[in-house]
Amino acid sequence: MRIAMVSEHASPLAVLGGVDAGGQNVHVAELSAALVRRGHDVVVYTRRDDAGLSDRAVMPSGVTVVHVAAGPAEHVPKDELLPHMAALADGLEQAWLADRPDVVHAHFWMSGVASLDAARRPSVRDAGQGRTVPVVQTFHALGHVKRRHQGLLDTSPPERAQLEPQVGRTVDTVIATCSDEVFELRGIGVGADRIDVAPCGVDTALFTPEGPQEARRRPTRIATVGRLVTRKGHGTAISALARLVDEGRDVELLVVGGPPRERLAEDETYRALAALADELGVRDRVEFRGQVPQAELPTVLRSLDALVCAPWYEPFGIVPLEAMACGVPVVAASVGGLIDTVVDGRTGRLVPPRDPEAVAGALGVLLDSPATAAQYGREGRRRARSRYSWDRVAAGTDRSYQSTVARTRAAGPAGRTDHTDRTDFASTKGATL
């Protein structure tokens, strides 16, 4: 099967840790690689954000990455990319006329906007004898959920409130990454018969309990890992650390994520977190590591007594899976996908979001009971391998593709009614799908 992945802001080639480079990049890269291992031809289309990038690049996994001209060839914050989606659709149209995919898998809502635009253009339909290319959508995050949790901190363009639900109702299939997302999708009008579930995954060959680990500065080490954005809850981890220190524990906190260490001082969130650590009197116990290459992350995780993952909300969350695969117990906020991945009392502890006292309490119990922590680690490793390997995730995604293609073929050349009774996508400002 020829599969076109569309990931407008999250290239599988990107270095992780920046403001707009995180779990989606990993998801697209690893899922694509696993689908190649299953015998499929996978091309990832992403926006050219650097003038020095080649038009096409082939990853060691066999995945082809195509850089599409859409807006300036430089980094543009993802929430400012909507005006460039029509240009991205132009590039997709030209690419698919030359190499028509059997199915399109769009990642993030703006990729869905561009993919539906391109797939429904007459030239693409005509090249397929009147058939529209089936479009599958993974949102990775939903705008109305983001607004609920972030309020005025949400920088999404206002058009998202209209366009994202339209994408969900118009595509052939939506692949949710967790049970909580299914509930949210139903709330914006996506039919249950068009929702499949395939979680994010983890590289269980890279993330293992065996292997080198970093030396610690103190007897006990915890960490929080993720992009340096407020909603990731790094501040909650710092506040929990202060409570542990007040209890007389000799513990250090490693904060991994953000720009490279030498550029951390330029980051507004880093400055706020460092100020919080100063205010709480634990700055000497907090190490801001900055960006860590994915290949080096297992060495960091193996050095931990526990991982703290305390976001305000989290559509899925790959980092807890990575820690679990390394045999590290996890203390996580009971939000979004973390409710599915972390089993309370078995692979870690789930606590209320924005609750440093609850995080500190859960950590204290683990630190006081090494046997329990070790058991959580073993169960976490078992769960990561049995449920969340990328090959297993790819198998489920493959089944979704197959059923989507079969369903659209059975519907005839016109495909789903939704694809033909809506206004063509003509512009990114106030457009309807």
N, C-alpha and C positions, 0 to 999 in steps of 0.2 A: 504494500500500500504506500502511496505517495502522500506524506503528511506535511502540511505547512503549519509550522508554529509561528504565531505572530506575537511578539513581545516588544511593544513600542519603546519602553524605557528601560527594560531589564534585559540586557544582553547576557547570554551565557558566557561571554568572554570577559565580562567586567570583573574588576577587583572588588571583593566584598568589603563591606564596612562603611561605605559612604552613606550619605543621607538617602539616596534612592537606589542603593545596591545592597540587596539582602536576600531574603528567602525566595523571592520570585526568581532571581537569577539562578539560584541553586536548583530550584524546581524545574525550570525550563531546561537547564543543562543536563541534569541527571535523568529526567524523564525522557528527554530526546535520546540520550545515549542508550538507555535501557530499551527504548523502542527500536533503535538500530540493531541492538543485540537480538531482538525478536525478528529481524529480517526486513524491517521497514526502511524506506528511504525518507529521511527527515531533513527538512530545510527550515531553519529559523530565520525569520525576517524581523529585523530590528532597525530602529532609526540610527542613521549615521550621526554620531555625536563627536566625531573627531575627523578633521580633514585628512589625517594621515592613514586612516583605515583603508584597507583594500576593499574592493567591491564584494569579494567573496573570500571566505576563509573556511578551511576544513579543520575541525577539531580532531585531536587524537582519537576520540571516540567514534569518528566517522560522520558526525553531524556537520552539515554545511551551514554556515552563518552568512546571510546576505545583508549587507548594510544598505538601507534604502534612504535616498535623499528626501528629507522631510523637515524643512526648517533649517536653521543655521547648523553647520557641522561643528557643533560645540555642545557642552553640557547645558541642558535647559532643565530646570526643575520639572518633575513629572506633572505637577499640577498646573503648569503653564504650557503644556504640549497640545492641548485640544485644538488650537487654531491650525496645527500642522497635520492633523489626521487626514484631511482631504488629500494632501500631498502624499502621505503615506499610502493612502488607498490608490492613488495614481501609480505609484511604484509597484504595489501588489498586483494591480490590474495588468501591467506590462509583464511582470514576472510570470503570472499565471496564464497569460496567453501563450507564452513560450513553453511553460512547464506546468501544466494544469494539475493541481493536487486532487487526490481523491477525497480528502477531508481537510478542513482548516480548524486549527485549535488556537483560539485567541486567549491571551493571558492579560488580565486587567481590563477594565471597562472600556478604556480608550482604544485598545487593540480590537475590542469587539466592534466599536463604531467603525473603524477603518476596514476591518475584515468584512463586515456586512455590506458596507458601501462597495468594496471591490467585487465581492462575490455576486452581487445582484446587478452589476452593470451589464447592459445588453451584450457587449462584446464578449464578456466571460460566459454568459449564458449561451450565446450563439455558438461559441467554440465547443460547448458541451452539448450540442444538439438540443438546446433549449433548457437544459438542466442547470439548476443553480448548484454551485459547490456547497455541500453541507458545512455548516459552521457549528463548532462546539466551543463553549465558553467556560473558562475558569476565571472567577473574579479576583481571587486572592484577598480582596477586602471589599466590603460593601459600603457605599457612601452614607447611607442612612444610619448604619451602625457606627461609622466613624463620627458622624455629627452628634449622635447620641452621647458618645463618650468624650469627645473633644470639644464640642461646642464651638466657641469663637476661635479656638486654636486650629480648627479644621481649615486648611487652605485649598480645598477642592474648588474648582470653578463652579459657579451656580448652575451651569447647564447639566452638571452631573445628576442632579436630582431628577431631571426629566429623562436624560438619555440612558442612564444606567438601567433603570427598570425596562425601558424599551428594548435595550439589548437583550436582557434576560427573557423577555416575552417573545422576541423575534428569532433568536438563534434556534437551531434544531435541538440542541441538548445543552444543558448546563451541568458541568461537573462540579459539585460541591466538595470541599475538602474535609468537612466534619458535619456532625449531626446538627449542631447549632446553626450552621449556615443554611441547611435545608429549611429549617423553620423560618429564617429571615427571608429566604428566597420566596417561599410561599406567601409571605406577607407583602411582597411587591408584585404578586400576580403571576409568578412562574408556575406553570402547571406541574403537579407532582409526577405526571407521566413523562415529563421531559427532564427530570432531575436524576442524575446518577451521582454516586459518591465514590471518590477515589482520593485518599489522603495524600498529603505530602509524604516524602520518604526520607531515608537516611542511607548513606553509603556504609553498609555494615562491614565492608572489607577495610575501609579507611578508619572508621571509628570503632575501635576495639579496646577491650580492657588491657590487652597485652601490648607492650611497646614502651618507648622512652617516655619519661615525664619530667617536667620542670622541677628544679629545686625550689623549696619554699623559703621564705624569709622568716616565717613564724610557724609554730607547731600546727596550727589549724588554718586552712585556706578555703575560702568560698569565692565564688565568682558570679558575675552577671555578664551576659554576652549578648550583644545586639547593637543595632545602629544607635547612635547618640541622638535620639529624639525623645522628647519628654514622656510620651505615652508608653515607652518601653519599660518605665519603672525603675531605672537605675537609682533614682533618688530614694525609692523605697528600700532598696538593698543597702544603701549607705546608712539610712536611718536605722535599719535593723542591726547593722554592724555596731552602731553606737550603743544600742541596748545590750548586745552581747558583751561588749567591752565593759559596760557598766556592771555587768554580772561577774566581772573578773576573768573573762576568757581572753586568752592570748591568740587572737585571730586576725587575719588579714583578708582584705577584699580586693579581688582583681576585677577591674572593669575593662572588658574587651569590646572594641568597636569604635567607629568614628574614623576620622582621617588618620594618616600615619602619625606616629607618636611625635615626630618633630613639628607637626602642624597642628597639634591639638589646641595650642593656645589661641588659634584663630577661630575655634569652634565655640559658638555661643552656649550650647548645651553643656559642653565640657566645663566652661567657666562657671556656669551655675552649679554644676555638680561639685566642682572643686570648692566653691564657696560654701556649699552645704556641709561638705566634709570638714572644712575649717570651723564652721559654726558649731558643729557637733563635737569637735575636738578629736577627730579620728583621721585627720588628713595624712598623718604619718603611717596609717594602716591601710590606706587606699592607694593602689597602684593603677593608674590609667595607662593601659597598654596601647591603646589606639588600635589601628588596623592590624589584624593577624591573618596571613594567608590561610585559606581553607586547609591546605595540606599540613599546616603546622598546628592547627587547632586541637587535634587529638592529644598532642603532647601537653598542651595546657590543661585540657579537661581531665586527663588522668592524674594530675597533681592535686585535684580538688577533693575535699571532704564532702562537698555538696554544691550543686548549682542552684542559684536563685533566679527564677524567671517570674518577675512580678509586674507584668504590663497592666495598664488600665484596661485594655482590650487587646485581643490577639486573634486574627482570623484563623491562623493555624499554629505556627510556631515550630520551626525546625530545630532550634537550638536544644530544647529539652530532649528531643529524640537523639541528637548527637551525644548528649551527655549520657542518656540511658544506654546507648550502644556501647559507650565506654565503661559501663558499669558504675556510673556515678548517680547517687540518689538526687532527686530533684524536689525543690520546694517551689511550687508554682501557684500563681493566681488562678482562681477557678473561673476563667473566662474563655469564651470562644473554643478554639480547637484544643486548648490545654486540658479541657474537661475530658476529651476523648483519649488523649495520649498518655497523660499522667494518671495512674490509678491510685487514688488516695488510700494510704495504708498498705500499699503493695509495691509500687515502684517509686513512691515519694509521698509528699503531702500536698494537698490542695488547700489554699487559704484564701480569704476574701481579698479582692484587689484593694490597693491603696491602704494596706494595713501593716505597717512596719512591725507592730507588736506581735501580730500573728505570725509574720515571717520569722521573727526572732525566736518566738516560742517553738515553732516547728524545727528550726535549726538547732535549738538547744536540746530538744529531745533526741535528734539524730546524733549530735556530738556527744551526748551522754550515753548513747547506746551504740557502740561500734558494730555489734552483732546485727542490730536492726538495720543500720545503714548498709552493711554488707549484703544483707538479704534483699533490701530494696534494689541495690545495684545489680545483683544477679537476676532478679525478676525484671528489671528494666532492660537489661541486655537481652533476655529471652523475648520480651515483648517487642523490642525493636526489630529483632531478627525475624520473628514469626509473622508480624503484621505490617512492618513498615519498610522492608527492603525495597529498593527502587524496582527490582525485577517484579516483585509482587504488585507494586503500584502500577507499573507499566502493563501488566497483564490485565488488571481491571480497567485501565484506560483504553487498552486495545479492544476489550469487549464493548466498551461504550462506543468507540468509533464504528465497530462492525455493525452494531445495532442501529446506530444513527444512519449510516450509509444505506443499510437495508430498508429502513423505514422511509427515507426520502426517495429511494428508487421505487418503492411500492406506491408512493403517493403520485407518481407520474412526473412528467417533465416540469410541471409547475411547482412541484415541491409543496411545502407547507403553505397554506393560505396566507399566513402572516408575512411571507416573503414578498407577496405580490400586491397586497392591498394597502400598503403604506406608502407615503410619499417618499420618493427617492431621496437619499442623503445627498444634499447639494452643497451644504456649507456646514461649518462647525458652530456657527452662532445661531442658536435657537432652532436648529434643524430637528426634524423628526425622522425616525427610521421607517 
